[in-house]
Amino acid sequence: MPNMIKSRNINMDKVHEMSEGDMEFQKELLQAIASSVEELKDRYEEAMAQRDEDLLHQARHKVRPTVTIFELRNLSQVLDEGKQIIRHDELEEKINVHHEQFLKVIDELLREIHEMNE
């Protein structure tokens, strides 16, 4: 794995800074990010199915440090959009479109992490 991997979804400068050149630790760090995102996906799916604003808040809150530290911009944006959609009790169609966008962003992020860790 090259030292200066670029990413569309993660600020890899933060990953490099935290891993201090230790490639094994970098892999572990990326795997920890992936685990956090996978847990978010599960919790978010449940909250969306129930249209439960409190569960959505809990899911977002738990992953917020990871999103912030590693600047997961695409994920942050879709989470913020979802917060507004649920808060304003939008139409089912808008909720479904958001849900599809959320899954797309999550899947892209996880795929990228997997590729970096090969």
N, CA, C and O of each residue as an XYZ file, in Angstrom:
472
protein
N       0.875     -1.178      0.000
C       0.000      0.000      0.000
C       0.914      1.230      0.000
O       1.732      1.393      0.906
N       0.780      2.087     -1.001
C       1.618      3.287     -1.047
C       1.340      4.205      0.131
O       0.237      4.225      0.677
N       2.354      4.963      0.511
C       2.255      5.825      1.682
C       1.249      6.956      1.513
O       0.570      7.310      2.477
N       1.130      7.528      0.336
C       0.272      8.695      0.153
C      -0.928      8.370     -0.725
O      -1.057      8.903     -1.827
N      -1.787      7.515     -0.250
C      -3.010      7.151     -0.949
C      -3.937      8.347     -0.981
O      -4.073      9.067      0.008
N      -4.569      8.553     -2.110
C      -5.561      9.618     -2.244
C      -6.949      8.991     -2.154
O      -7.141      7.826     -2.501
N      -7.897      9.770     -1.689
C      -9.260      9.275     -1.504
C     -10.263     10.356     -1.863
O     -10.037     11.543     -1.623
N     -11.366      9.928     -2.437
C     -12.467     10.846     -2.724
C     -13.358     11.040     -1.490
O     -14.131     11.995     -1.415
N     -13.239     10.135     -0.543
C     -14.171     10.111      0.589
C     -13.561     10.374      1.956
O     -14.271     10.738      2.894
N     -12.264     10.195      2.075
C     -11.589     10.306      3.366
C     -10.422     11.272      3.225
O      -9.723     11.259      2.212
N     -10.209     12.105      4.233
C      -9.020     12.944      4.246
C      -7.859     12.057      4.691
O      -7.635     11.848      5.883
N      -7.132     11.544      3.709
C      -6.056     10.604      4.011
C      -4.883     11.274      4.718
O      -4.075     10.590      5.346
N      -4.774     12.595      4.628
C      -3.729     13.288      5.392
C      -3.907     13.013      6.876
O      -2.926     12.847      7.602
N      -5.159     12.963      7.331
C      -5.441     12.678      8.747
C      -5.036     11.247      9.095
O      -4.465     10.990     10.155
N      -5.341     10.320      8.185
C      -4.978      8.918      8.407
C      -3.459      8.792      8.470
O      -2.931      8.129      9.363
N      -2.746      9.426      7.521
C      -1.283      9.368      7.494
C      -0.695      9.995      8.759
O       0.258      9.477      9.341
N      -1.280     11.117      9.168
C      -0.805     11.803     10.367
C      -0.945     10.917     11.603
O      -0.025     10.824     12.415
N      -2.089     10.273     11.737
C      -2.324      9.435     12.912
C      -1.492      8.158     12.888
O      -1.066      7.676     13.937
N      -1.258      7.608     11.698
C      -0.528      6.342     11.606
C       0.985      6.532     11.633
O       1.728      5.567     11.815
N       1.447      7.772     11.455
C       2.874      8.099     11.531
C       3.750      7.152     10.717
O       4.834      6.770     11.156
N       3.275      6.775      9.529
C       4.060      5.923      8.641
C       3.950      4.436      8.928
O       4.514      3.627      8.191
N       3.254      4.065      9.956
C       3.065      2.648     10.295
C       1.939      2.105      9.420
O       0.762      2.355      9.678
N       2.315      1.360      8.386
C       1.326      0.899      7.412
C       0.331     -0.096      8.023
O      -0.837     -0.124      7.635
N       0.786     -0.894      8.959
C      -0.128     -1.842      9.605
C      -1.178     -1.081     10.424
O      -2.359     -1.427     10.410
N      -0.732     -0.044     11.134
C      -1.665      0.768     11.906
C      -2.624      1.510     10.972
O      -3.803      1.672     11.287
N      -2.114      1.957      9.829
C      -2.976      2.635      8.853
C      -4.090      1.702      8.396
O      -5.244      2.116      8.287
N      -3.750      0.444      8.128
C      -4.768     -0.539      7.736
C      -5.800     -0.723      8.852
O      -7.003     -0.777      8.600
N      -5.305     -0.818     10.088
C      -6.206     -0.986     11.231
C      -7.107      0.232     11.396
O      -8.289      0.097     11.711
N      -6.555      1.404     11.187
C      -7.321      2.643     11.291
C      -8.423      2.681     10.227
O      -9.569      3.022     10.523
N      -8.072      2.334      9.007
C      -9.069      2.296      7.930
C     -10.144      1.253      8.225
O     -11.321      1.472      7.937
N      -9.739      0.119      8.799
C     -10.724     -0.905      9.155
C     -11.647     -0.411     10.270
O     -12.836     -0.730     10.277
N     -11.109      0.358     11.201
C     -11.943      0.930     12.266
C     -12.953      1.920     11.682
O     -14.104      1.971     12.117
N     -12.517      2.699     10.701
C     -13.444      3.616     10.025
C     -14.542      2.803      9.339
O     -15.723      3.135      9.443
N     -14.149      1.744      8.643
C     -15.122      0.897      7.948
C     -16.121      0.286      8.935
O     -17.318      0.243      8.654
N     -15.640     -0.181     10.074
C     -16.535     -0.771     11.085
C     -17.538      0.259     11.596
O     -18.721     -0.038     11.760
N     -17.057      1.454     11.840
C     -17.934      2.534     12.306
C     -19.010      2.841     11.259
O     -20.178      3.038     11.595
N     -18.603      2.878      9.999
C     -19.536      3.180      8.906
C     -20.537      2.038      8.720
O     -21.714      2.285      8.458
N     -20.080      0.803      8.852
C     -20.991     -0.340      8.732
C     -22.031     -0.322      9.856
O     -23.207     -0.604      9.625
N     -21.595      0.007     11.064
C     -22.530      0.105     12.183
C     -23.542      1.226     11.930
O     -24.736      1.071     12.186
N     -23.047      2.347     11.428
C     -23.945      3.451     11.071
C     -24.981      2.981     10.063
O     -26.169      3.268     10.206
N     -24.539      2.272      9.063
C     -25.454      1.788      8.024
C     -26.585      0.960      8.645
O     -27.756      1.166      8.328
N     -26.233      0.040      9.516
C     -27.238     -0.813     10.163
C     -28.220      0.009     11.001
O     -29.434     -0.165     10.899
N     -27.683      0.897     11.820
C     -28.531      1.705     12.703
C     -29.390      2.684     11.903
O     -30.551      2.921     12.236
N     -28.815      3.243     10.858
C     -29.527      4.218     10.026
C     -30.667      3.531      9.278
O     -31.768      4.070      9.166
N     -30.385      2.336      8.770
C     -31.415      1.567      8.066
C     -32.620      1.321      8.990
O     -33.771      1.496      8.589
N     -32.334      0.921     10.210
C     -33.398      0.671     11.185
C     -34.178      1.959     11.471
O     -35.408      1.953     11.500
N     -33.462      3.042     11.678
C     -34.107      4.325     11.985
C     -34.943      4.826     10.810
O     -36.038      5.354     11.006
N     -34.433      4.663      9.600
C     -35.183      5.099      8.416
C     -36.462      4.268      8.254
O     -37.525      4.803      7.941
N     -36.344      2.977      8.469
C     -37.505      2.097      8.330
C     -38.605      2.495      9.317
O     -39.794      2.416      9.008
N     -38.187      2.920     10.501
C     -39.155      3.304     11.535
C     -39.506      4.790     11.487
O     -40.398      5.250     12.200
N     -38.795      5.534     10.639
C     -38.962      7.003     10.560
C     -38.801      7.612     11.954
O     -39.555      8.490     12.373
N     -37.780      7.103     12.651
C     -37.544      7.488     14.044
C     -36.418      8.523     14.112
O     -35.246      8.186     13.947
N     -36.778      9.767     14.354
C     -35.805     10.859     14.394
C     -34.796     10.664     15.520
O     -33.624     11.002     15.360
N     -35.232     10.124     16.655
C     -34.309      9.904     17.772
C     -33.250      8.858     17.431
O     -32.073      9.043     17.741
N     -33.661      7.765     16.797
C     -32.704      6.736     16.393
C     -31.729      7.278     15.346
O     -30.542      6.954     15.378
N     -32.224      8.095     14.425
C     -31.347      8.714     13.431
C     -30.314      9.605     14.112
O     -29.132      9.593     13.767
N     -30.785     10.370     15.078
C     -29.874     11.252     15.815
C     -28.797     10.424     16.516
O     -27.618     10.777     16.470
N     -29.187      9.341     17.156
C     -28.234      8.486     17.860
C     -27.211      7.891     16.886
O     -26.017      7.844     17.183
N     -27.687      7.441     15.725
C     -26.787      6.863     14.720
C     -25.786      7.902     14.234
O     -24.590      7.625     14.145
N     -26.273      9.095     13.921
C     -25.397     10.176     13.454
C     -24.413     10.587     14.546
O     -23.230     10.796     14.280
N     -24.913     10.701     15.777
C     -24.089     11.151     16.895
C     -22.923     10.188     17.145
O     -21.797     10.616     17.400
N     -23.200      8.906     17.070
C     -22.161      7.914     17.354
C     -21.033      7.957     16.322
O     -19.874      7.730     16.670
N     -21.355      8.242     15.068
C     -20.347      8.236     14.005
C     -19.723      9.625     13.785
O     -18.737      9.749     13.059
N     -20.284     10.650     14.398
C     -19.820     12.027     14.164
C     -18.321     12.215     14.398
O     -17.679     12.880     13.585
N     -17.721     11.660     15.474
C     -16.271     11.847     15.626
C     -15.473     11.297     14.438
O     -14.526     11.933     13.977
N     -15.850     10.138     13.954
C     -15.167      9.552     12.797
C     -15.355     10.424     11.562
O     -14.404     10.684     10.825
N     -16.579     10.870     11.345
C     -16.886     11.722     10.186
C     -16.089     13.013     10.253
O     -15.565     13.481      9.242
N     -15.999     13.582     11.439
C     -15.312     14.862     11.615
C     -13.795     14.708     11.528
O     -13.144     15.445     10.786
N     -13.235     13.782     12.259
C     -11.778     13.615     12.300
C     -11.207     13.297     10.917
O     -10.185     13.853     10.515
N     -11.875     12.402     10.199
C     -11.346     11.960      8.908
C     -12.013     12.664      7.727
O     -11.806     12.304      6.568
N     -12.811     13.665      8.051
C     -13.458     14.506      7.038
C     -14.136     13.665      5.952
O     -13.825     13.778      4.766
N     -15.055     12.833      6.388
C     -15.831     12.005      5.462
C     -16.914     12.896      4.851
O     -18.087     12.811      5.214
N     -16.495     13.747      3.918
C     -17.344     14.818      3.395
C     -18.644     14.336      2.766
O     -19.713     14.872      3.057
N     -18.557     13.341      1.917
C     -19.772     12.858      1.246
C     -20.762     12.292      2.259
O     -21.964     12.543      2.179
N     -20.245     11.534      3.200
C     -21.107     10.964      4.229
C     -21.700     12.062      5.102
O     -22.887     12.019      5.426
N     -20.905     13.026      5.479
C     -21.385     14.138      6.291
C     -22.523     14.876      5.598
O     -23.532     15.211      6.219
N     -22.349     15.120      4.321
C     -23.378     15.840      3.555
C     -24.688     15.057      3.502
O     -25.758     15.628      3.716
N     -24.615     13.770      3.220
C     -25.841     12.983      3.110
C     -26.507     12.830      4.477
O     -27.735     12.784      4.560
N     -25.722     12.751      5.544
C     -26.306     12.675      6.888
C     -27.024     13.979      7.245
O     -28.109     13.955      7.826
N     -26.422     15.105      6.900
C     -27.063     16.397      7.160
C     -28.356     16.544      6.374
O     -29.348     17.057      6.892
N     -28.346     16.092      5.123
C     -29.565     16.145      4.310
C     -30.657     15.265      4.923
O     -31.823     15.655      4.983
N     -30.263     14.080      5.375
C     -31.224     13.167      5.990
C     -31.833     13.745      7.250
O     -33.021     13.566      7.520
N     -31.018     14.433      8.009
C     -31.503     15.079      9.235
C     -32.620     16.067      8.907
O     -33.649     16.098      9.582
N     -32.414     16.862      7.880
C     -33.417     17.851      7.480
C     -34.683     17.191      6.924
O     -35.797     17.625      7.217
N     -34.504     16.159      6.135
C     -35.652     15.470      5.528
C     -36.548     14.863      6.603
O     -37.767     15.024      6.564
N     -35.943     14.169      7.558
C     -36.729     13.547      8.622
C     -37.327     14.613      9.538
O     -38.495     14.532      9.919
N     -36.528     15.598      9.881
C     -37.007     16.656     10.781
C     -38.235     17.364     10.212
O     -39.151     17.715     10.956
N     -38.255     17.571      8.903
C     -39.358     18.292      8.278
C     -40.438     17.361      7.730
O     -41.327     17.783      6.991
N     -40.340     16.083      8.108
C     -41.364     15.105      7.763
C     -41.706     15.168      6.270
O     -42.862     15.333      5.881
N     -40.673     15.032      5.460
C     -40.825     15.120      4.006
C     -41.641     13.957      3.450
O     -41.914     12.976      4.141
N     -42.017     14.095      2.196
C     -42.783     13.066      1.507
C     -41.980     11.774      1.384
O     -40.749     11.784      1.370
N     -42.698     10.682      1.295
C     -42.086      9.352      1.198
C     -41.081      9.282      0.048
O     -40.015      8.683      0.194
N     -41.409      9.885     -1.087
C     -40.524      9.842     -2.254
C     -39.170     10.494     -1.935
O     -38.121      9.967     -2.307
N     -39.199     11.622     -1.256
C     -37.963     12.321     -0.899
C     -37.147     11.503      0.102
O     -35.919     11.465      0.027
N     -37.826     10.860      1.023
C     -37.149     10.002      1.993
C     -36.491      8.822      1.278
O     -35.360      8.456      1.599
N     -37.183      8.235      0.325
C     -36.632      7.108     -0.421
C     -35.415      7.509     -1.255
O     -34.437      6.764     -1.334
N     -35.479      8.685     -1.874
C     -34.338      9.177     -2.652
C     -33.140      9.392     -1.725
O     -32.016      9.019     -2.059
N     -33.387      9.991     -0.565
C     -32.314     10.187      0.409
C     -31.718      8.838      0.825
O     -30.499      8.689      0.897
N     -32.564      7.884      1.090
C     -32.105      6.563      1.524
C     -31.199      5.943      0.457
O     -30.164      5.364      0.788
N     -31.574      6.057     -0.796
C     -30.755      5.541     -1.889
C     -29.405      6.264     -1.942
O     -28.369      5.632     -2.148
N     -29.419      7.580     -1.758
C     -28.169      8.355     -1.756
C     -27.278      7.930     -0.589
O     -26.066      7.779     -0.742
N     -27.887      7.742      0.561
C     -27.149      7.297      1.737
C     -26.448      5.972      1.450
O     -25.254      5.832      1.713
N     -27.185      5.002      0.914
C     -26.607      3.690      0.622
C     -25.489      3.792     -0.412
O     -24.475      3.102     -0.302
N     -25.670      4.639     -1.403
C     -24.642      4.829     -2.436
C     -23.360      5.383     -1.824
O     -22.271      4.892     -2.121
N     -23.478      6.398     -0.975
C     -22.310      7.009     -0.337
C     -21.619      5.999      0.583
O     -20.392      5.893      0.577
N     -22.391      5.268      1.360
C     -21.832      4.264      2.274
C     -21.101      3.186      1.484
O     -19.968      2.831      1.809
N     -21.750      2.670      0.450
C     -21.138      1.594     -0.336
C     -19.854      2.058     -1.024
O     -18.877      1.312     -1.088
N     -19.857      3.285     -1.537
C     -18.664      3.827     -2.189
C     -17.521      3.974     -1.178
O     -16.377      3.632     -1.474
N     -17.835      4.479      0.001
C     -16.832      4.654      1.044
C     -16.256      3.308      1.468
O     -15.038      3.164      1.576
N     -17.108      2.330      1.707
C     -16.644      1.013      2.129
C     -15.826      0.330      1.034
O     -14.824     -0.322      1.327
N     -16.243      0.475     -0.214
C     -15.501     -0.104     -1.329
C     -14.098      0.521     -1.407
O     -13.106     -0.181     -1.606
N     -14.033      1.833     -1.248
C     -12.750      2.522     -1.305
C     -11.833      2.059     -0.173
O     -10.647      1.820     -0.399
N     -12.364      1.932      1.024
C     -11.558      1.457      2.153
C     -11.052      0.049      1.875
O      -9.882     -0.257      2.106
N     -11.929     -0.796      1.382
C     -11.542     -2.177      1.069
C     -10.406     -2.203      0.042
O      -9.441     -2.951      0.198
N     -10.522     -1.388     -1.002
C      -9.488     -1.329     -2.037
C      -8.159     -0.834     -1.474
O      -7.102     -1.330     -1.865
N      -8.195      0.135     -0.562
C      -6.967      0.661      0.032
C      -6.301     -0.362      0.931
O      -5.082     -0.339      1.105
N      -7.091     -1.261      1.503
C      -6.547     -2.244      2.447
C      -6.150     -3.555      1.791
O      -5.772     -4.498      2.486
N      -6.227     -3.635      0.484
C      -5.824     -4.877     -0.188
C      -4.324     -5.018     -0.230
O      -3.812     -6.004     -0.759
